[in-house]
Structure formats: C-alpha cells, structure tokens
Amino acid sequence: MKILYYIYQICFALPVLLVLTILTALVTTVGSLIGGAHIWGYYPGKVWSQLVCFFLLIPVKVEGREKLHKHTSYVFVPNHQGAFDIFLIYGFIGRNFKWMMKKSLRKIPFVGKACESAGHIFVDRSGPKKVLQTIKQAKSSLKDGVSLVVFPEGARTFTGHMGYFKKGAFQLADELQLEVVPVTIDGSFEILPRTGKWINRHRMILTIHEPIPPHGQGVENIRNTMDLAYNAVESALPESYKGMVRNEDQEQG
C-alpha cells in the first residue's frame, strides 16, 4: 500500500498541489494588495490547507474548538512536529489569524511574498529596534478577533518530543494582556518528519486547550503562563512522545 501511495503522490497529488500553491499565493498577494488583507490573508490559505490534506488522503480530527470565543483575539502556541503543522493550523483551527514566522521564510518563492502581503509577521531579531517593530506590527494586527499563531519551540522536532519553549510569544501576550491558547499537534511527525523525504499517510489531531488568561503582568505572569501552556500541550501527546528532548538548533530555528 505504501508503494501505491508514493506513486499517487508523485503522479497526481504533488503536481496538483504545486499548482494550487502557486495559485493560492497569487490570489493572496493580489487580493491583499487590492484591499482586505484581513480576508485575503486567511481564507485562500485555509482552503489551500484543507485541499492539501484532502488530496493527500490525510484524515484530520479537531478537538476543543468550542473553547474559543468568536470575537476574542488569542495567542495560539502549538508544538512543532513537522511541515504539516502549517496545513493543520491554517486549515482547521477555525480562526482568522496571523503567523509569526522566521524572517528567512520571506525568501520562499511565491509563498514568502504572499505571506508579506497578507500581513503575517516576520520576526527580525537583528537588534532591539527590529524586535520593537515586530511587537508594534503584532499589536496592530491583533484586533477584531484576529489572533496570532507562534511556534514557541522555534524549530521543528527531530524526535517527535517537544523542545523547550522560548519566551517571545508569552512576552507579547503579557504585554498585550491576551489569553494564551495551548494547542497540541499530533500525527504531523508521522506524516513528514524533519529528516523525512516521503509523505506518509497518517491521521492528524488538533487539540485546542482551555485559554490561559493573564494573571497580572510581568516576569511572574510570563513564567507561569509558559509552564501552564507547556504542560497542557504535552498532556495530549501520545505517551511515546512525552518528555522534553532538547533540540540543539532551537536557537537558530
């Protein structure tokens, strides 16, 4: 069956998805430039992600979406299992949001330009002024129910286990006094691990946990929220993936 699935990937699914990716990037870029990045920056990507999972025959299950309030802005903090995390979040979290992503992703043909036009936030850590610009951009985006998605590990796992959480997303949530929503991704690692070359068919589960409201403001609130979020995300992983494994390239990721 694996061989048949690989043949299906090469001969049908991947060529179709390549065309869909280019079309989605073009629609997002043009639509956002004309006006309404709030709409064009989210819905084309949502449909594209759902079609990726559909054409690759990947089943998806979502749990906990009812815990979110429609007009509330959140900071979502999922674990980072693999490349398919993007499709799972974009296609199935059910909330208009902006990504906070590495500056290097801007260089990806078509996709980088589309993300820039859509108002997604590229993190530039080259100096304090650049970090301040990132925070200002995030502040201007997080209103009218638009949320932010940040992978707090900063890099994909090599083992399926979680690495440590960086402070950035939690500092931003603390400064803006927004609720943090832990999100567990399960199954993406089996589909395409970081060192993998072939896509494997496997179900993905997206678990949305209870939002964590801010309790005060400052270092103690940040530390407490990080601990609560980490424990919540880890709680919905299979036993075989529980326990932190340090990812040596997190600082670069």
C-alpha positions in Angstrom: 0.0 0.0 0.0 2.9 2.4 0.7 4.2 2.0 -2.8 0.8 2.8 -4.3 0.5 5.8 -2.1 4.0 7.1 -3.2 3.0 6.6 -6.8 -0.2 8.5 -6.2 1.8 11.3 -4.6 4.3 11.7 -7.5 1.9 11.2 -10.4 -1.2 13.1 -9.1 -1.3 14.7 -5.7 2.0 16.7 -5.6 1.7 18.2 -9.2 -1.9 19.3 -8.3 -0.8 20.7 -5.0 2.1 22.6 -6.6 -0.3 24.3 -9.0 -2.7 25.0 -6.1 0.1 26.5 -4.0 1.1 28.9 -6.8 -2.5 29.9 -7.4 -3.1 30.4 -3.7 0.0 32.6 -3.3 -1.1 34.7 -6.3 -4.7 35.1 -5.1 -3.5 36.1 -1.6 -0.9 38.6 -2.9 -3.2 40.3 -5.5 -6.3 40.2 -3.1 -4.3 41.7 -0.3 -2.8 44.5 -2.5 -6.3 45.4 -3.8 -7.6 45.6 -0.2 -8.8 43.5 2.6 -5.7 41.6 3.8 -7.9 40.6 6.7 -9.9 38.3 4.3 -7.3 37.5 1.6 -4.6 36.8 4.1 -6.6 34.0 5.7 -9.3 32.3 3.6 -7.3 31.3 0.5 -4.7 29.7 2.8 -7.4 28.0 4.8 -8.9 26.4 1.6 -5.4 25.5 0.3 -4.5 23.7 3.5 -7.7 21.8 3.5 -7.2 20.7 -0.1 -3.6 19.6 0.7 -5.0 17.2 3.3 -7.8 16.1 1.0 -5.6 15.3 -2.0 -3.1 13.5 0.2 -5.8 11.5 1.8 -4.9 12.6 5.3 -7.7 12.4 7.9 -8.0 15.3 10.4 -9.7 15.5 13.8 -10.2 18.7 15.8 -11.0 18.8 19.5 -11.8 21.8 21.7 -12.7 24.5 19.2 -15.8 25.3 21.3 -13.5 26.7 24.0 -12.8 29.8 21.8 -14.9 32.9 21.8 -15.6 34.2 18.3 -14.6 37.9 18.7 -11.6 37.4 21.1 -8.0 37.7 19.9 -5.7 35.0 21.2 -2.0 34.0 21.1 -2.0 30.3 20.0 1.1 28.3 21.0 1.3 24.9 19.3 4.1 22.3 19.4 6.1 22.0 16.2 6.1 18.4 14.9 6.7 18.9 11.2 5.9 20.7 8.0 2.3 19.6 8.0 1.7 21.6 11.2 1.1 24.5 8.8 -1.7 22.8 7.0 -3.4 21.6 10.2 -3.4 25.0 11.8 -4.3 27.0 8.8 -6.9 24.7 7.6 -8.6 23.6 10.7 -8.2 25.9 13.7 -11.2 27.8 12.5 -9.9 31.3 13.5 -8.6 34.2 11.4 -5.0 34.7 12.5 -1.6 36.0 11.6 1.5 33.8 11.7 4.6 34.9 13.5 7.4 33.3 11.5 11.1 33.3 10.8 12.4 36.2 8.6 14.1 33.6 6.3 10.7 32.3 5.2 10.2 35.6 3.2 12.6 34.2 0.6 10.4 31.3 -0.4 9.2 31.9 -4.0 5.5 33.0 -4.2 4.8 31.9 -0.6 7.1 34.5 1.0 5.6 37.4 -0.9 2.0 36.1 -0.2 2.7 36.0 3.5 4.2 39.5 3.4 1.2 40.9 1.5 -1.2 39.1 3.9 0.3 40.9 6.9 1.9 37.9 8.5 4.6 38.9 10.9 8.3 38.1 10.1 10.5 38.1 13.3 13.7 40.0 12.9 16.0 39.6 15.9 18.9 41.5 14.5 18.5 44.3 17.1 16.3 45.9 19.7 14.7 48.3 17.1 13.7 45.4 14.9 12.2 43.5 17.8 10.2 46.6 18.7 8.9 46.9 15.1 7.7 43.2 15.4 5.8 44.0 18.6 4.2 47.1 17.0 3.1 45.1 14.0 1.6 42.4 16.2 -0.3 45.0 18.2 -1.8 46.5 15.1 -2.9 43.1 13.8 -4.4 41.6 16.9 -7.8 43.2 16.9 -11.4 42.4 15.9 -10.9 38.8 16.7 -7.7 38.3 14.7 -5.3 36.1 16.6 -1.6 35.2 16.4 0.0 31.8 16.0 3.5 31.3 17.2 5.5 28.0 17.5 7.2 28.7 20.8 9.8 26.0 20.3 11.2 28.0 17.3 12.1 24.8 15.3 10.7 21.5 14.3 11.4 18.5 16.4 13.8 15.8 15.3 12.3 13.1 17.6 8.5 13.9 18.0 9.2 15.1 21.5 8.8 18.8 22.5 11.7 21.0 23.0 11.7 23.9 25.4 9.5 27.0 24.9 11.0 30.4 24.1 9.6 33.4 25.9 8.7 35.6 22.8 5.1 34.6 22.4 4.4 34.8 26.1 6.1 38.2 26.5 3.9 39.5 23.7 0.8 38.0 25.3 1.8 39.6 28.6 2.4 43.0 27.1 -1.0 43.0 25.2 -2.8 41.2 28.1 -4.1 38.5 25.8 -5.1 34.9 26.6 -2.7 32.2 25.5 -4.2 29.1 24.0 -2.1 25.9 24.1 -2.6 23.7 21.0 -1.4 20.1 20.6 -0.5 18.8 17.2 -0.3 15.0 17.0 0.4 13.0 13.8 2.3 15.5 11.8 5.6 14.0 12.7 4.5 10.6 11.3 3.4 12.2 8.0 6.7 14.1 7.3 9.3 14.2 10.0 12.1 16.8 9.7 14.5 14.3 8.3 12.0 12.6 6.1 11.8 12.6 2.3 8.5 10.9 1.6 5.0 11.9 2.8 3.3 9.1 4.8 -0.5 8.8 5.2 -1.4 9.2 8.9 -4.2 10.9 10.8 -3.6 14.3 12.4 -5.3 15.5 15.6 -5.5 19.2 16.6 -6.3 19.6 20.3 -7.3 23.1 21.5 -6.9 23.5 25.2 -8.5 26.0 27.6 -7.3 29.6 27.1 -4.9 30.8 29.8 -5.9 34.3 30.9 -3.2 36.7 32.2 -2.7 36.9 35.9 -1.1 40.2 36.5 1.7 41.5 34.2 5.4 40.9 34.2 8.0 38.2 34.7 5.9 36.0 37.0 2.9 36.0 34.7 5.1 35.1 31.7 6.8 32.3 33.6 3.6 30.9 34.9 1.8 31.0 31.5 4.8 29.3 29.8 4.7 26.4 32.4 0.9 26.0 32.1 1.0 26.1 28.3 3.8 23.6 28.1 2.1 21.1 30.4 -1.2 21.5 28.5 0.3 20.9 25.1 2.3 17.9 26.3 -0.7 16.3 28.0 -2.4 15.5 24.7 0.6 13.9 23.1 1.0 10.1 23.0 3.0 8.6 25.9 5.8 7.8 23.5 6.4 11.5 22.8 6.1 12.9 26.3 9.2 14.2 28.0 11.3 17.2 26.8 14.1 16.5 24.4 16.4 19.4 23.8 16.5 20.4 20.1 20.0 21.7 19.5 19.1 24.1 16.7 16.3 25.8 18.5 18.3 29.0 18.9 18.8 29.1 15.1 15.2 27.9 14.4 
